[in-house]
Amino acid sequence: MSELSDAVDLLARVGREAGLDEQGVRAEGQHLAAAVLEQPGPSSAHTVWASAFDRPASDFFGAVPKGRRYASIPTPLLSTLVAERSTRAAGYAQALADVATAACTMPGAGQVSVGRATSVARAQLAAAGVASAHGPGTATSGLTPPGEASGALPGAGGHGLPRTPEGLELWSGDLLRRAQEQSDRVRQMLGQPPATPGGVGGQPPATPGGVGGQPPATPAGAEAEATADEVDEAVEQEPERSVEELLAELDELIGLDRVKAEIHRQVAVLKMDARRQEAGLKIATLTRHLVFVGNPGTGKTTVARLVGAIYRALGLLSKGQLVEVDRSELVAGYLGQTAAKTAEVMASAHGGVLFIDEAYSLGGDQYGKEAIDTLVKEMEDHREDLVVIVAGYPQPMAEFVATNPGLESRFRTIIEFEDYTDTELSAIQAHLAGQMDYDVSVDAQERFREILAATPRGPSFGNGRFARNMLEAAIGRHAWRLRDVEDAEVSDLMTLQRQDFEDRDAVDLATGPDEPGTGADTPSEDPP
């Protein structure tokens, strides 16, 4: 069994302990891994992925677009855990980061995979408020103590999870140790030494009687229970963000002036409605559902996430989580199945925001009509605790909303997202680099502007996603350039140079075809 499949097995265990559906957890891990493994041009990535998960190689190409979005937003299941303030959110985010790390060390991975794994890990960890991807007990902290796990999980060699405390401790410790080893390999690829010399993943060498350098739990699971208690206390102490703080975060985003003004106006109207209701006055019947129109990568997902948080802070939503989907996640293979599939997706968004990217793709056939009919019904049945935001290109979205009276009556507010300027894209890239402890040199910035000037700006231009993809490719190029430099200075490890942006394959990947839901939409932890 490969290290990648082991990492997804660990993710499945963490997810199940968090009360998540194991099949859904595995799907998230596999989609994430596919996006990290994706390479420009011909490669063996699809066969490596298929072998790791015992799936047809053709499934890889459907998994990639779903996983790409996780470079800028948390996975739907992590988003749900964060919205519920679950004590398991941090462990699940760290397990997702371990999957990304495992994927970029697989034989089919290339230079670009290192940068993409860095983006994915940072996005997931930042969403859960985790500062570091790896450390003692990261992914397994707070899990059910050994001997109390229910059911069986696949372990090394395809066997079930050991039923004895000693066997379970060894199994989970071995997987954690492998994840930490993967982290060190990536650090080495980036020209960085292990966190602490002499051990795996920054841990001291293994000592008799313990796993991964840690002493045996006394009693079994006591350390895990203590960690869970500490997380509980931290979650309880974490303050809720106010509307003003969330609006300030919106205002800090690069560009999007017209979008910011419209969101501020919406908030002002909703606040006034609340005040009038408290005073016993009549209020206007306003729909909270929104239409976002604009080209890919213009910040739509970022703003959708903030809208969910703002509505929660205003008391209009109970959770405020964002669930992002496209047609493939709403439509089933046969008539009659789509309604159930769409209803299930919408159920996961109750209390928050359902964001449907390229929603116009639902029009034009019976399958899409079934999804739209279910969408309208669910919006009515759960109108008090559900917001739906549909997004896509301007003209197709106008036609989509007009096709169904139920949609037209519910989507009355249209917010337009303009393309970014070259200056804004350069600022976005510099901000993203800083979040990952990289600096973009002056010469590298100049090279990026040259690439921007030579890149056509049609409807398929990726905007913020283009900037992020170029950065990820540069990070991989940087790691390869310094792979044999053992005495590199810290400034060398941090600074991306002009030659890191010269890779032709990196440009080809950044300007590749659009896929649903892949915008570089990012809030304060990930600019738009």
BALUMMAR-881256 format. One line per field, with one value per residue (C-alpha): residue number from 0; x, z, y. Coordinates in nm, 3 decimals, decimal comma, padded with zeros to 5 digits. Layout:
! BALUMMAR-881256
k <- [NUM_...]
X <- [X_...]
Z <- [Z_...]
Y <- [Y_...]
//
This chain:
! BALUMMAR-881256
k <- [0_1_2_3_4_5_6_7_8_9_10_11_12_13_14_15_16_17_18_19_20_21_22_23_24_25_26_27_28_29_30_31_32_33_34_35_36_37_38_39_40_41_42_43_44_45_46_47_48_49_50_51_52_53_54_55_56_57_58_59_60_61_62_63_64_65_66_67_68_69_70_71_72_73_74_75_76_77_78_79_80_81_82_83_84_85_86_87_88_89_90_91_92_93_94_95_96_97_98_99_100_101_102_103_104_105_106_107_108_109_110_111_112_113_114_115_116_117_118_119_120_121_122_123_124_125_126_127_128_129_130_131_132_133_134_135_136_137_138_139_140_141_142_143_144_145_146_147_148_149_150_151_152_153_154_155_156_157_158_159_160_161_162_163_164_165_166_167_168_169_170_171_172_173_174_175_176_177_178_179_180_181_182_183_184_185_186_187_188_189_190_191_192_193_194_195_196_197_198_199_200_201_202_203_204_205_206_207_208_209_210_211_212_213_214_215_216_217_218_219_220_221_222_223_224_225_226_227_228_229_230_231_232_233_234_235_236_237_238_239_240_241_242_243_244_245_246_247_248_249_250_251_252_253_254_255_256_257_258_259_260_261_262_263_264_265_266_267_268_269_270_271_272_273_274_275_276_277_278_279_280_281_282_283_284_285_286_287_288_289_290_291_292_293_294_295_296_297_298_299_300_301_302_303_304_305_306_307_308_309_310_311_312_313_314_315_316_317_318_319_320_321_322_323_324_325_326_327_328_329_330_331_332_333_334_335_336_337_338_339_340_341_342_343_344_345_346_347_348_349_350_351_352_353_354_355_356_357_358_359_360_361_362_363_364_365_366_367_368_369_370_371_372_373_374_375_376_377_378_379_380_381_382_383_384_385_386_387_388_389_390_391_392_393_394_395_396_397_398_399_400_401_402_403_404_405_406_407_408_409_410_411_412_413_414_415_416_417_418_419_420_421_422_423_424_425_426_427_428_429_430_431_432_433_434_435_436_437_438_439_440_441_442_443_444_445_446_447_448_449_450_451_452_453_454_455_456_457_458_459_460_461_462_463_464_465_466_467_468_469_470_471_472_473_474_475_476_477_478_479_480_481_482_483_484_485_486_487_488_489_490_491_492_493_494_495_496_497_498_499_500_501_502_503_504_505_506_507_508_509_510_511_512_513_514_515_516_517_518_519_520_521_522_523_524_525_526_527]
X <- [00,000_00,135_00,203_-00,071_-00,336_-00,208_-00,253_-00,612_-00,674_-00,563_-00,782_-01,076_-01,016_-00,992_-01,307_-01,503_-01,403_-01,537_-01,873_-01,825_-01,932_-01,627_-01,709_-01,730_-01,403_-01,222_-01,362_-01,225_-00,884_-00,874_-00,986_-00,723_-00,451_-00,549_-00,519_-00,174_-00,055_-00,181_00,103_00,136_00,167_00,182_00,259_00,196_00,013_-00,322_-00,186_-00,011_-00,333_-00,541_-00,301_-00,301_-00,679_-00,758_-00,975_-00,993_-00,736_-01,014_-01,158_-00,847_-00,957_-01,293_-01,131_-00,880_-01,122_-01,297_-00,964_-00,822_-01,054_-00,893_-00,584_-00,784_-01,080_-01,139_-01,299_-01,678_-01,641_-01,372_-01,589_-01,873_-01,650_-01,521_-01,872_-01,984_-01,678_-01,587_-01,284_-01,193_-01,154_-00,783_-00,701_-00,901_-00,726_-00,388_-00,483_-00,579_-00,241_-00,075_-00,260_-00,131_00,221_00,200_00,073_00,361_00,615_00,466_00,661_00,412_00,448_00,660_00,796_00,453_00,316_00,539_00,398_00,042_00,074_00,203_-00,103_-00,347_-00,198_-00,192_-00,554_-00,684_-00,477_-00,560_-00,932_-00,905_-00,677_-00,377_-00,035_00,179_00,112_00,314_00,404_00,370_00,027_-00,112_-00,358_-00,436_-00,466_-00,800_-00,899_-01,085_-00,837_-00,689_-00,919_-01,236_-01,243_-01,551_-01,550_-01,246_-01,035_-00,796_-00,444_-00,110_-00,142_-00,518_-00,589_-00,848_-00,765_-00,609_-00,856_-00,603_-00,479_-00,119_-00,200_-00,405_-00,136_00,128_-00,096_-00,184_00,170_00,311_00,082_00,161_00,532_00,498_00,317_00,597_00,854_00,670_00,684_01,060_01,102_00,915_01,129_01,436_01,296_01,256_01,615_01,512_01,644_01,410_01,257_01,478_01,791_01,803_01,438_01,152_00,929_01,116_01,069_01,350_01,452_01,220_01,283_01,197_00,839_00,695_00,579_00,753_00,970_00,672_00,635_00,343_00,018_-00,046_-00,322_-00,397_-00,534_-00,485_-00,266_-00,522_-00,798_-00,592_-00,529_-00,901_-00,976_-00,723_-00,882_-01,228_-01,106_-00,943_-01,261_-01,474_-01,242_-01,231_-01,450_-01,704_-01,612_-01,839_-01,999_-01,759_-01,456_-01,583_-01,652_-01,301_-01,169_-01,372_-01,230_-00,874_-00,917_-00,728_-00,948_-01,323_-01,431_-01,778_-01,833_-01,733_-01,973_-02,263_-02,195_-02,178_-02,514_-02,667_-02,547_-02,684_-03,029_-03,030_-02,925_-03,204_-03,456_-03,349_-03,388_-03,733_-03,842_-03,732_-03,939_-04,246_-04,242_-04,301_-03,997_-03,942_-03,941_-03,588_-03,427_-03,085_-02,988_-02,732_-02,602_-02,228_-02,122_-01,768_-01,478_-01,294_-01,067_-01,219_-01,288_-01,638_-01,573_-01,388_-01,680_-01,929_-01,742_-01,750_-02,121_-02,188_-01,988_-02,155_-02,504_-02,416_-02,292_-02,621_-02,815_-02,956_-02,772_-02,701_-02,357_-02,233_-02,034_-01,972_-02,041_-01,915_-02,043_-02,081_-02,315_-02,138_-02,208_-02,579_-02,674_-02,690_-02,659_-03,029_-03,352_-03,508_-03,172_-03,077_-03,344_-03,208_-02,847_-02,926_-03,129_-02,839_-02,594_-02,832_-02,879_-02,504_-02,539_-02,826_-02,726_-02,485_-02,424_-02,451_-02,228_-02,301_-02,025_-02,112_-02,476_-02,590_-02,459_-02,773_-02,987_-03,063_-03,153_-03,390_-03,122_-03,042_-03,412_-03,461_-03,175_-03,318_-03,666_-03,516_-03,305_-03,610_-03,806_-03,523_-03,468_-03,835_-03,848_-03,533_-03,553_-03,490_-03,150_-03,007_-02,856_-02,781_-02,530_-02,505_-02,206_-02,077_-02,023_-02,263_-02,472_-02,519_-02,617_-02,881_-03,029_-03,012_-03,206_-03,469_-03,541_-03,733_-03,984_-03,877_-03,518_-03,612_-03,814_-03,539_-03,228_-03,290_-02,951_-02,670_-02,314_-02,057_-01,692_-01,451_-01,121_-00,809_-00,553_-00,188_-00,098_-00,365_-00,256_00,104_-00,012_-00,222_00,076_00,304_00,044_00,005_00,382_00,412_00,155_00,378_00,700_00,827_00,950_00,919_01,229_01,205_01,332_01,078_00,798_00,912_00,910_00,556_00,442_00,602_00,407_00,087_00,145_00,188_-00,115_-00,448_-00,727_-01,027_-01,319_-01,115_-00,829_-00,784_-00,724_-00,632_-00,605_-00,351_-00,138_-00,164_-00,082_00,223_00,336_00,289_00,492_00,765_00,781_00,832_01,099_01,270_01,275_01,432_01,690_01,808_01,779_02,156_02,248_02,316_02,447_02,175_02,105_01,759_01,714_01,785_01,523_01,266_01,331_01,183_01,403_01,335_01,447_01,177_00,918_01,091_00,955_00,743_00,542_00,447_00,300_00,117_-00,040_-00,140_-00,310_-00,477_-00,849_-01,100_-01,264_-01,567_-01,497_-01,127_-01,110_-00,829_-01,095_-00,952_-01,031_-00,774_-00,592_-00,604_-00,648_-00,900]
Z <- [00,000_-00,093_00,146_-00,029_00,039_00,399_00,438_00,311_00,548_00,836_00,706_00,700_01,061_01,173_00,978_01,119_01,471_01,390_01,292_00,918_00,647_00,567_00,197_00,172_00,361_00,129_-00,174_-00,042_00,015_-00,329_-00,503_-00,315_-00,405_-00,774_-00,787_-00,626_-00,865_-01,179_-01,414_-01,724_-02,034_-02,048_-01,718_-01,525_-01,245_-01,333_-01,314_-00,982_-00,839_-00,974_-00,830_-00,487_-00,459_-00,676_-00,909_-01,288_-01,423_-01,601_-01,263_-01,207_-01,463_-01,294_-00,952_-01,051_-01,097_-00,769_-00,583_-00,738_-00,537_-00,214_-00,288_-00,182_00,027_00,292_00,184_00,242_00,532_00,699_00,644_00,824_01,119_01,147_01,129_01,404_01,609_01,632_01,838_01,556_01,292_01,355_01,335_01,016_00,858_00,951_00,806_00,480_00,481_00,526_00,218_00,014_00,141_00,058_-00,294_-00,379_-00,283_-00,507_-00,818_-01,054_-00,891_-01,035_-00,942_-00,963_-00,710_-00,434_-00,473_-00,501_-00,192_-00,005_-00,110_-00,027_00,316_00,403_00,293_00,501_00,810_00,797_00,779_01,102_01,269_01,275_01,259_01,166_00,948_01,142_01,498_01,760_01,739_01,489_01,284_01,559_01,851_02,025_01,860_02,053_02,295_02,185_02,245_02,206_01,827_01,661_01,328_01,117_00,899_00,634_00,767_00,619_00,375_00,355_00,695_00,936_01,220_01,511_01,794_02,080_02,242_02,159_01,795_01,749_01,906_01,677_01,370_01,428_01,539_01,225_00,998_01,185_01,161_00,785_00,753_00,946_00,723_00,421_00,575_00,617_00,258_00,134_00,357_00,202_-00,147_-00,045_00,079_00,446_00,720_00,943_01,225_01,486_01,386_01,490_01,459_01,218_01,162_01,424_01,688_01,881_01,777_01,887_02,237_02,372_02,484_02,274_01,921_01,713_02,004_02,235_02,563_02,597_02,702_03,075_03,100_02,735_02,553_02,842_02,634_02,352_02,600_02,747_02,401_02,322_02,648_02,557_02,215_02,377_02,602_02,310_02,104_02,390_02,438_02,068_02,021_01,744_01,479_01,461_01,148_01,166_01,178_00,882_00,679_00,761_00,626_00,311_00,273_00,299_-00,013_-00,318_-00,575_-00,587_-00,508_-00,660_-00,488_-00,149_-00,190_-00,273_00,024_00,257_00,116_00,169_00,530_00,596_00,467_00,673_00,987_00,935_00,888_01,222_01,396_01,244_01,342_01,701_01,698_01,578_01,232_00,900_00,702_00,333_00,212_00,077_-00,068_00,070_-00,227_-00,465_-00,821_-00,869_-01,227_-01,356_-01,506_-01,322_-01,031_-00,958_-00,589_-00,601_-00,363_-00,123_-00,100_-00,074_00,233_00,390_00,312_00,504_00,802_00,791_00,775_01,071_01,267_01,185_01,318_00,976_00,952_01,230_01,109_00,813_00,642_00,267_00,052_-00,305_-00,581_-00,957_-01,188_-01,143_-00,770_-00,815_-01,118_-01,107_-01,391_-01,418_-01,402_-01,059_-00,882_-00,930_-00,690_-00,407_-00,487_-00,498_-00,176_-00,003_-00,108_00,005_00,340_00,397_00,341_00,586_00,824_00,571_00,206_-00,095_-00,370_-00,717_-00,964_-01,334_-01,236_-01,595_-01,679_-01,508_-01,791_-02,119_-02,022_-01,806_-01,550_-01,488_-01,473_-01,203_-01,006_-01,048_-00,938_-00,626_-00,566_-00,573_-00,339_-00,088_-00,095_-00,003_00,260_00,436_00,356_00,720_00,743_00,393_00,141_-00,217_-00,431_-00,800_-01,005_-01,360_-01,672_-01,700_-02,008_-01,940_-01,580_-01,692_-01,923_-01,648_-01,394_-01,655_-01,739_-01,418_-01,242_-00,906_-00,971_-01,104_-00,793_-00,555_-00,727_-00,750_-00,645_-00,900_-00,802_-01,078_-01,026_-01,257_-01,383_-01,187_-01,325_-01,366_-01,058_-00,852_-00,976_-00,880_-00,535_-00,500_-00,585_-00,342_-00,068_-00,132_-00,130_00,203_00,360_00,271_00,394_00,046_-00,098_-00,466_-00,578_-00,783_-01,093_-01,039_-01,006_-01,332_-01,500_-01,378_-01,520_-01,853_-01,851_-01,770_-02,056_-02,300_-02,178_-02,362_-02,141_-02,276_-02,072_-01,976_-01,819_-01,462_-01,287_-00,925_-01,001_-01,270_-01,014_-00,766_-01,024_-01,138_-00,777_-00,707_-01,017_-00,910_-00,565_-00,725_-00,958_-00,660_-00,469_-00,765_-00,817_-00,455_-00,414_-00,392_-00,211_00,143_00,283_00,145_00,346_00,489_00,238_-00,044_00,093_00,106_-00,213_-00,550_-00,833_-01,195_-01,316_-01,099_-01,328_-01,652_-01,670_-01,983_-01,834_-01,541_-01,779_-01,973_-01,653_-01,529_-01,858_-01,891_-01,956_-01,699_-01,466_-01,244_-00,900_-00,941_-00,888_-00,673_-00,448_-00,113_00,196_00,429_00,459_00,080_-00,128_-00,414]
Y <- [00,000_00,343_00,627_00,822_00,559_00,533_00,909_00,887_00,595_00,816_01,097_00,855_00,759_01,121_01,203_00,914_01,009_01,357_01,207_01,253_01,010_00,797_00,769_01,148_01,187_00,949_01,132_01,462_01,309_01,150_01,469_01,669_01,418_01,426_01,805_01,795_01,523_01,700_01,789_02,008_01,793_01,413_01,238_00,918_01,100_00,944_00,590_00,657_00,798_00,511_00,254_00,418_00,408_00,104_00,310_00,345_00,590_00,778_00,881_01,093_01,349_01,397_01,428_01,697_01,991_01,910_01,903_02,221_02,442_02,318_02,528_02,832_02,717_02,448_02,124_02,107_01,864_02,074_02,382_02,204_02,110_02,466_02,610_02,371_02,469_02,103_02,009_01,770_02,044_02,100_01,730_01,691_01,990_01,845_01,507_01,683_01,856_01,516_01,385_01,680_01,616_01,246_01,323_01,557_01,291_01,022_00,907_01,073_01,414_01,691_02,031_02,194_01,944_02,082_02,432_02,309_02,090_02,394_02,597_02,318_02,250_02,621_02,672_02,380_02,459_02,830_02,751_02,552_02,806_02,571_02,736_02,435_02,134_01,879_01,812_01,542_01,389_01,638_01,438_01,187_01,429_01,394_01,066_00,799_00,636_00,305_00,013_00,223_00,259_00,115_-00,065_-00,145_00,075_-00,046_-00,062_-00,148_-00,432_-00,393_-00,551_-00,417_-00,183_-00,377_-00,438_-00,436_-00,113_-00,197_-00,275_00,042_00,257_00,110_00,147_00,512_00,593_00,435_00,635_00,956_00,881_00,831_01,162_01,331_01,163_01,300_01,645_01,619_01,500_01,805_02,028_01,868_01,929_02,292_02,301_02,308_02,078_01,871_02,072_01,900_01,704_01,342_01,249_01,199_01,500_01,697_01,424_01,253_00,903_00,625_00,495_00,151_00,119_00,402_00,485_00,750_00,860_00,909_00,716_00,477_00,643_00,598_00,511_00,423_00,727_00,970_01,200_01,204_01,287_01,570_01,710_01,701_01,883_02,151_02,194_02,215_02,493_02,677_02,655_02,783_03,079_03,172_03,482_03,513_03,770_04,069_04,211_04,504_04,274_04,073_04,388_04,507_04,176_04,233_04,583_04,448_04,235_04,352_04,528_04,447_04,805_04,769_04,434_04,576_04,868_04,634_04,403_04,704_04,820_04,477_04,470_04,818_04,715_04,394_04,583_04,836_04,554_04,409_04,743_04,800_04,451_04,513_04,833_04,647_04,805_04,636_04,527_04,477_04,119_04,088_03,779_03,698_03,481_03,634_03,610_03,664_03,731_03,760_03,573_03,293_03,381_03,722_03,662_03,515_03,227_03,457_03,694_03,406_03,279_03,623_03,660_03,338_03,462_03,805_03,653_03,435_03,735_03,914_03,614_03,523_03,189_02,940_02,825_03,028_02,751_02,756_02,449_02,493_02,264_02,246_02,056_01,722_01,728_01,798_01,587_01,207_00,959_00,879_01,076_01,048_01,023_01,387_01,515_01,302_01,396_01,768_01,749_01,575_01,845_02,117_01,945_01,977_02,352_02,408_02,685_02,830_02,916_02,685_02,825_02,685_02,768_02,785_02,738_02,797_02,450_02,315_02,450_02,278_01,920_01,716_01,632_01,996_02,084_01,822_01,975_02,327_02,217_02,058_02,367_02,595_02,365_02,339_02,717_02,762_02,486_02,614_02,985_03,080_02,911_02,870_03,110_03,010_03,199_03,113_03,225_03,229_03,439_03,738_03,654_03,279_03,359_03,609_03,344_03,080_03,286_03,375_03,009_02,939_03,168_03,028_03,130_03,473_03,556_03,447_03,584_03,955_04,088_04,062_04,153_04,198_04,099_04,278_04,139_04,231_04,472_04,368_04,570_04,394_04,050_04,124_04,233_03,916_03,698_03,882_03,843_03,470_03,426_03,606_03,376_03,081_03,247_03,329_03,657_03,740_03,926_04,246_04,063_03,785_04,040_04,197_03,856_03,791_04,125_04,031_03,704_03,892_04,134_03,845_03,649_03,694_03,828_03,643_03,509_03,203_03,401_03,281_03,617_03,539_03,170_03,251_03,437_03,150_02,882_03,074_03,106_02,736_02,648_02,890_02,731_02,390_02,532_02,697_02,367_02,188_02,463_02,441_02,065_02,010_02,334_02,216_02,546_02,774_03,089_03,151_03,432_03,185_02,945_03,223_03,418_03,331_03,455_03,539_03,195_03,036_03,198_03,099_02,743_02,710_02,424_02,646_02,904_02,633_02,501_02,845_02,925_02,586_02,535_02,648_02,402_02,458_02,593_02,660_03,034_03,169_03,313_03,389_03,594_03,751_03,419_03,379_03,696_03,703]
//
